[in-house]
Amino acid sequence: MSGIVRSRWQENVWWVHNDSGDAPRLFAIDSTGAVHMAPWQAGDYAAGAEADDSDKPAWPGVQIGAAAHIDYEDIAVEDSTLYLGDIGNNGNARRDLGIYVLREPFYHDRRTRPLTHLPIRYPDQKAFPAQEWEFDAESLFVDDGTLYVLTKHRTGQQINRLERGTKLYRLDTKQAHQVNTLTLVDRHDAIPPPTAAALSPSGDRLAVLGSASVWLFPRPEDGTHWLSVEPRRMALPAQKSQQAEAVTWDGPRTLRITNEQRDVFIAPLSPEDHS
């Protein structure tokens, strides 16, 4: 799993997606992490751990037509609209980055298609691959219809040499047939490499996930410079969280975190974190 969001209109539904190497699709899961399958098809497919050894085909999820899965890294939700970020760029050479906009499907659906695809580019990337590897992203969030992306940086043009710091970009245009140039709006030089981000339902806090921590940023007065306000850091047990890749808000004081090992964690925030 590389992204997760809680549905705003369907009870007990969270949408998740796989990282690169998968087909363009989403899965609906419940509060226990179990995959939702249409009951009239439950006897025809296997899901979860059973699918590894079953003679039945694995539940295919909700397949997304007219889409490609290059490197899905995060998903965001607002009202009943999903934003799916095909924004992974480990080698900093992609010229086909983009965000799919989907009307959230019913959780038993088998197929859907995007409303649109928004091609994006970074204003400060001049070469492909870039000279400085600061143009990969695994974090996407939406605030009142405006999309934001947080980057993940590397040193020495080496995929496995991650370094601290991130840049925050805003999507100011939504052209489907031309590339949209992001706007650089903020940066933070000390945060661990972000693997996901999620805005709280009330819009008052931004959660930014790293491999062993969550950073909580209160809403800035200008509504834009999220990384310039003082954050609160919540440590995660690294041995348990492992490769934490996705975060969403279950409510105003609860985060849900998933990792690439298929674990799901509930993280209640203390009153101090909440304030």
KOLFIDO-585918 format. One record per residue (C-alpha): residue in one letter; x, y, z. Coordinates in steps of 0.1 Angstrom, whole numbers, padded with zeros to 4 digits, always signed. Last residue first. Example, Ala and Ser with C-alpha at 12.3 -4.5 7.8 and 13.67 -1.06 7.14 Angstrom:
2
s+0137-0011+0071
a+0123-0045+0078
This chain:
275
s-0040+0216+0204
h-0046+0181+0192
d-0010+0170+0198
e-0013+0182+0234
p-0047+0165+0237
s-0030+0133+0227
l-0034+0120+0192
p-0046+0084+0186
a-0026+0065+0161
i-0043+0035+0145
f-0020+0012+0125
v-0026-0009+0094
d-0001-0035+0082
r+0003-0045+0046
q+0041-0047+0046
e+0042-0016+0024
n+0029+0005+0054
t-0004+0019+0066
i-0012+0047+0090
r-0046+0058+0103
l-0047+0090+0123
t-0071+0099+0151
r-0079+0131+0169
p-0101+0150+0144
g-0114+0118+0128
d-0101+0088+0108
w-0074+0111+0093
t-0052+0096+0066
v-0017+0083+0063
a+0003+0062+0038
e+0039+0049+0033
a+0053+0035+0066
q+0082+0013+0057
q+0086-0004+0091
s+0059+0008+0115
k+0067-0018+0141
q+0105-0017+0141
a+0104+0021+0137
p+0081+0028+0167
l+0066+0061+0156
a+0076+0095+0170
m+0050+0124+0170
r+0065+0157+0160
r+0046+0190+0166
p+0051+0216+0139
e+0060+0254+0142
v+0046+0272+0112
s+0067+0278+0080
l+0059+0244+0064
w+0023+0252+0058
h+0029+0284+0040
t-0004+0286+0022
g-0034+0292+0044
d-0022+0327+0052
e-0026+0322+0089
p-0009+0288+0088
r-0029+0257+0097
p-0012+0237+0123
f+0016+0213+0112
l+0017+0178+0126
w+0049+0158+0118
v+0045+0121+0119
s+0075+0099+0127
a+0095+0068+0119
s+0095+0064+0081
g+0080+0099+0075
l+0044+0110+0075
v+0032+0146+0071
a-0001+0154+0089
l-0016+0189+0081
r-0038+0205+0107
d-0068+0229+0107
g-0085+0217+0076
s-0116+0204+0094
p-0112+0170+0079
s-0075+0169+0087
l-0051+0174+0057
a-0031+0143+0048
a+0005+0137+0037
a+0025+0108+0026
t+0061+0094+0024
p+0079+0126+0035
p+0118+0124+0037
p+0126+0135+0073
i+0118+0171+0081
a+0148+0194+0086
d+0150+0216+0055
h+0114+0228+0053
r+0101+0245+0021
d+0074+0268+0009
v+0053+0280-0021
l+0068+0265-0053
t+0041+0268-0079
l+0034+0238-0102
t+0035+0241-0139
n+0004+0225-0155
v+0012+0206-0187
q-0014+0211-0214
h-0044+0190-0224
a-0061+0186-0190
q-0055+0220-0177
k-0060+0225-0139
t-0041+0256-0129
d-0027+0267-0095
l-0012+0234-0084
r+0008+0242-0052
y+0043+0230-0044
l+0059+0223-0010
k+0096+0215-0008
t+0111+0189+0014
g+0141+0183+0037
r+0162+0155+0050
e+0182+0133+0027
l+0177+0099+0010
r+0205+0080-0005
n+0188+0049-0019
i+0179+0063-0053
q+0214+0078-0058
q+0219+0111-0077
g+0245+0121-0051
t+0218+0130-0026
r+0181+0123-0025
h+0150+0144-0018
k+0113+0137-0013
t+0088+0164-0025
l+0055+0176-0010
v+0026+0182-0034
y-0004+0205-0029
l-0038+0205-0047
t-0064+0233-0043
g-0100+0223-0041
d-0106+0236-0006
d-0073+0221+0006
v-0061+0189-0011
f-0031+0167-0001
l-0004+0148-0019
s+0028+0132-0006
e+0051+0107-0024
a+0071+0131-0045
d+0103+0130-0065
f+0117+0162-0078
e+0146+0170-0054
w+0174+0150-0071
e+0198+0178-0079
q+0211+0177-0115
a+0177+0166-0127
p+0172+0136-0150
f+0159+0153-0171
a+0171+0189-0168
k+0156+0222-0159
q+0135+0213-0128
d+0127+0246-0110
p+0091+0250-0123
y+0082+0214-0115
r+0058+0197-0140
i+0022+0185-0139
p-0003+0167-0162
l-0038+0168-0148
h-0059+0138-0158
t-0097+0141-0160
l-0130+0127-0148
p-0112+0094-0143
r-0128+0061-0151
t-0145+0034-0130
r-0147-0003-0128
r-0156-0031-0103
d-0180-0012-0081
h-0186-0026-0046
y-0172+0005-0028
f-0193+0029-0048
p-0170+0051-0068
e-0154+0084-0058
r-0156+0108-0087
l-0120+0107-0100
v-0093+0132-0106
y-0060+0117-0118
i-0028+0136-0109
g+0002+0138-0132
l+0039+0132-0139
d+0047+0123-0175
r+0082+0139-0179
r+0099+0115-0156
a+0137+0119-0150
n+0141+0124-0112
g+0152+0088-0108
n+0127+0081-0081
n+0099+0100-0097
g+0066+0090-0080
i+0039+0115-0089
d+0010+0094-0102
g-0011+0111-0075
l-0047+0100-0072
y-0072+0128-0063
l-0106+0114-0052
t-0138+0135-0053
s-0168+0128-0030
d-0162+0157-0006
e-0124+0161-0007
v-0101+0132-0009
a-0064+0126-0013
i-0043+0097-0027
d-0006+0091-0026
e+0023+0075-0045
y+0010+0060-0078
d+0041+0052-0099
i+0034+0044-0136
h-0002+0033-0133
a-0019+0043-0165
a-0055+0055-0170
a-0084+0052-0195
g-0101+0027-0172
i-0096+0025-0135
q-0102-0010-0121
v-0119-0012-0087
g-0104-0041-0069
p-0091-0072-0087
w-0100-0098-0060
a-0074-0125-0064
p-0082-0154-0086
k-0094-0186-0067
d-0069-0214-0062
s-0059-0197-0030
d-0024-0195-0015
d-0016-0158-0016
a-0053-0148-0019
e-0060-0160+0016
a-0038-0133+0031
g-0062-0106+0019
a-0087-0115-0008
a-0099-0145-0027
y-0124-0145-0056
d-0155-0163-0069
g-0173-0170-0037
a-0173-0133-0027
q-0189-0123-0060
w-0225-0117-0048
p-0211-0102-0016
a-0192-0075-0035
m-0157-0076-0019
h-0145-0051+0007
v-0108-0059+0015
a-0101-0064+0052
g-0080-0037+0069
t-0100-0039+0102
s-0118-0006+0095
d-0129-0017+0061
i-0110-0018+0028
a-0118-0005-0007
f-0092-0012-0033
l-0081+0011-0062
r-0069+0003-0097
p-0044+0012-0125
a-0024-0021-0127
d+0005-0026-0103
g+0043-0021-0107
s+0045+0012-0087
d+0028+0014-0053
n-0005-0001-0045
h-0037+0018-0038
v-0060+0023-0008
w-0096+0036-0003
w-0111+0035+0032
v-0147+0025+0037
n-0165+0019+0070
e-0194+0042+0061
q-0195+0058+0026
w-0198+0096+0022
r-0164+0110+0033
s-0144+0080+0024
r-0112+0076+0044
v-0079+0080+0024
i-0049+0057+0019
g-0018+0057-0002
s+0012+0034-0009
m+0000+0000+0000
